[in-house]
Amino acid sequence: MIVFLAMGATIFWYRGEAISAQAAERQAKADLATAKGVNDANQETIGRMKALADAKDKILADIAGQIADINANVAENTAAVQGLKDANEDVRAYLAGAVPPDLSLQLNK
């Protein structure tokens, strides 16, 4: 009789452990689904951030090209004005004249 009671108790204990294991499995599956959802959201965010970084890099490259063009144009215009100053007495006299104060303020901003 004691053997049967011990077997019965063992069976009930194993049954309780099986129920606990099933509950743990369900919780693990729920946790996994949550983690996958978070991971998917993170991947989407990373994709958007990469797209923004690529767009930013393109804009910066365009701006750098525009600045290089502006610098080339300024250098070209400065060289042309210097050439005119060296070659033409009227231009040299004009450029040697005083710059009005208001214009000087505007040019020296």
Disulfide bonds with the S-S distance in Angstrom:
none
